Amino acid sequence: MIADDIAAELDNLGVTSLAAGRVAVALKLARALDQLDDGDAPTSQAVVADKLDAIMTRLRALAPVKGEGDSVDDITRQREKRRAEARSRATGSD
């Protein structure tokens, strides 16, 4: 179900406290898209999907940056480790 996928993504993004109204609209649009069936006009489905896509794009932009697991963070940690080892060797202490 689309609504379940959208709800999971919103939980992962952590934007509910930042934009509760937009989150509510996104969930409502996702539920509406789930309720449309093959008998509904394709344009109706397209309009709802387009609106859902637009609001999710805005919500993704509002999401706080998660620094964990970032490759840049990994490189930084490796560099700090090498520098500490080099300082240890330079001072003769281990």
C-alpha positions as CSV (number, residue, x, y, z in Angstrom):
1,M,0.0,0.0,0.0
2,I,1.2,3.4,-0.9
3,A,0.0,4.9,2.4
4,D,2.1,2.5,4.4
5,D,5.2,3.2,2.3
6,I,4.7,7.0,2.7
7,A,4.1,6.7,6.4
8,A,7.4,4.7,6.8
9,E,9.3,7.2,4.8
10,L,7.9,10.1,6.8
11,D,8.9,8.3,10.0
12,N,12.4,7.8,8.6
13,L,12.7,11.5,7.6
14,G,11.7,12.7,11.0
15,V,9.8,15.8,9.7
16,T,6.5,15.4,11.6
17,S,7.4,17.9,14.2
18,L,8.8,20.3,11.5
19,A,5.8,20.3,9.2
20,A,2.9,18.5,10.8
21,G,0.4,19.9,8.3
22,R,2.3,18.8,5.3
23,V,2.8,15.4,6.8
24,A,-1.0,15.1,7.3
25,V,-1.7,16.1,3.7
26,A,0.9,13.7,2.4
27,L,-0.7,10.8,4.3
28,K,-4.2,11.9,3.2
29,L,-3.0,12.0,-0.5
30,A,-1.4,8.6,-0.1
31,R,-4.6,7.1,1.3
32,A,-6.6,8.7,-1.5
33,L,-4.2,7.2,-4.1
34,D,-4.7,3.8,-2.5
35,Q,-8.5,4.1,-2.7
36,L,-8.5,5.0,-6.4
37,D,-9.2,2.0,-8.5
38,D,-8.9,1.1,-12.2
39,G,-12.4,2.5,-12.8
40,D,-11.3,6.0,-11.9
41,A,-10.0,8.3,-14.5
42,P,-6.3,8.1,-15.1
43,T,-6.1,11.8,-14.8
44,S,-7.5,11.6,-11.3
45,Q,-4.7,9.2,-10.3
46,A,-2.1,11.4,-12.1
47,V,-3.2,14.6,-10.2
48,V,-3.1,12.9,-6.8
49,A,0.2,11.3,-7.6
50,D,1.6,14.6,-8.7
51,K,0.5,16.4,-5.6
52,L,1.9,13.6,-3.4
53,D,5.2,13.8,-5.2
54,A,5.4,17.6,-4.8
55,I,4.7,17.5,-1.1
56,M,7.1,14.6,-0.5
57,T,9.8,16.6,-2.3
58,R,9.2,19.5,0.0
59,L,9.2,17.3,3.1
60,R,12.5,15.5,2.0
61,A,14.1,19.0,1.7
62,L,13.0,19.8,5.2
63,A,14.4,16.6,6.7
64,P,17.3,17.0,9.1
65,V,20.6,15.7,7.7
66,K,21.6,12.4,9.3
67,G,25.4,12.2,9.6
68,E,25.7,8.6,10.6
69,G,27.1,6.2,8.1
70,D,28.2,9.0,5.7
71,S,31.2,8.1,3.7
72,V,32.7,11.6,4.4
73,D,32.4,10.8,8.2
74,D,34.1,7.5,7.6
75,I,37.0,9.2,5.8
76,T,37.2,11.8,8.6
77,R,37.4,9.1,11.3
78,Q,40.1,7.3,9.3
79,R,42.1,10.5,8.9
80,E,41.8,11.3,12.6
81,K,43.0,7.7,13.5
82,R,46.0,8.0,11.2
83,R,46.9,11.4,12.7
84,A,46.7,10.1,16.2
85,E,48.9,7.2,15.3
86,A,51.4,9.5,13.7
87,R,51.5,11.8,16.8
88,S,52.0,8.7,19.0
89,R,54.9,7.6,16.9
90,A,56.4,11.1,16.8
91,T,56.3,11.4,20.5
92,G,57.5,7.9,21.1
93,S,54.5,6.8,23.2
94,D,52.1,4.1,22.4
